[in-house]
Amino acid sequence: MRRKRNHRRMHLSFIKHICFVGLGIMLSFQVMAQQDSVSSELSLEAFLEIVNENHPIAIQSELQLLKGKAQVTQARGGFDPKANMKWKEKYFSETQYYSLKDVYLKVPTWFGIEAKAGYEENDGYYLNPENSTSDAGLLYGGVSLPIGKGLFIDKRRAELRQAQIYQQSTEAERQIMLNELNYEAGKAYLDWFLAYHTMLVYEEGVDLVAERLNAVKESVRYGDKPAIDTLEASIQLQNRKLSYEQAKLEYQNSSALLSIYMWADGVVPLEVDANTTPLSLDHFAPIPVDQNLYSQLDNLLNTHPQLRQYEFKIADLGVEQRLKRESLKPTVNLNYYALTKSTTEDFMGSYNMNNYKWGLDFEFPLFLRKERGALQLNSLKIREAELSLTQKSAQVVYKANTALNTWDNVYGQTQIYERTVRDYNQLVLGEKQKYNSGESSLFLVNYREVSYINARIKFIELLAKNHKAKLGAEYALALID
């Protein structure tokens, strides 16, 4: 008997263990299924962070800074020292007519002076006497000084200054690109938000009518409601399904548009996951105007990147104007080079101040028509740029004021309509109570419910419009970067 009891206990214990394990497995599968079905919410800030880190335009905006740096490096190359060598020889009828060797280093400077030092060695049977040097060669060193055109500015200095201006403008260009990208991406997110929550409202409306249709059928079966109510509820269900399908299509299209802004490292395009949704209405409250933004209007003309681009263009033309004005002067270059024999014994002892060569280069066009025409044309370009800056400044200030006013106005509308939605909800609840007590019709219930649905969608539209207005104000003030 004891053995049977022990065996029975062991059998029951084994069954309990199997049931416990089976229950654990079932619970784990249920939890996994719930985790898979749980959707993750994507906020506007998180979405824009993804855009700014991975979108090709965001990466291109960073390349603008590198382009500006490369432009300056290229312009600085105009001041790099240059090593040169000239070597000429002529042989004819087994006779060396001449052999000319000239190796020198030229160092341009910011002040327009060009230093030059080199070694010259020439010989030959028919060598021109002016090219004669000692057997050891000739060392020389000196400068070329422009005392006319090019004294204050030349093409080399102008290019460097223009490259520096361009480098400054690349930061403004980067800000413009990011400002535009974030504005368009933000609007795409808000359209996605609007389409998603509109779809949910219509989906809820379909469920309500479907439940009502079932309830009406039961009531008709028991004789509590007329049979015509079944047809009325069925028509309502069809209309709600049609509205839901249209809202679903708009949500799918807005999701596709949102995917345009989602990339991985600027190379691989991404798609919005089916379980990813925008923020819920509970976490998406209307935003009032930041009053501090009005104070930024006074400094907007000095900080807006589009206006700074015009200023950089005017500065670039100003450098060009100085260069073209400099071209009205005659070209007068003074050259002086000290000479000495090449020797390793006593270099300073072999130097004589009377050994030198000098020269003067002079050139001046008599009518200066080319130079005067270029100067006048550049002056007109400066005037055009100044007028464009004036017009653009007025537009920027106007758009910023309009954007802030729109934001403030839409926020007020949202606050008002939030109360309207609550009132419509009360009307629906009251009409349903009257219908259940036989004092109303299904037509009136549906009418109240449609009005409530439209009010909810209108509120969602105002909510999205409020955030779009905020986005538009920041865009107009160039604060989205």
Secondary structure, 3 states (H helix, E strand, C coil): CHHHHHHHHHHHHHHHHHHHHHHHHHHHHHHHHHHHHCCEEECHHHHHHHHHHHCHHHHHHHHHHHHHHHHHHHHHHHHCCEEEEEEEEEEECCEEEEEEEEEEEEEECCCCCEEEEEEEEEECCCCCHHHCCCCCCEEEEEEEEECCCCCCCCHHHHHHHHHHHHHHHHHHHHHHHHHHHHHHHHHHHHHHHHHHHHHHHHHHHHHHHHHHHHHHHHHHHCCCCCCHHHHHHHHHHHHHHHHHHHHHHHHHHHHHHHHCCCEECCCEECCCCCCEEECCHHHCCCCCCCCHHHHCCCCHHHHCHHHHHHHHHHHHHHHHHHHHHHCCCCEEEEEEEEEEECCCCCCCCCCCCCCEEEEEEEECCCCCHHHHHHHHHHHHHHHHHHHHHHHHHHHHHHHHHHHHHHHHHHHHHHHHHHHHHHHHHHHHHHHHHHHHCCCCCHHHHHHHHHHHHHHHHHHHHHHHHHHHHHHHHHHHCCCCC
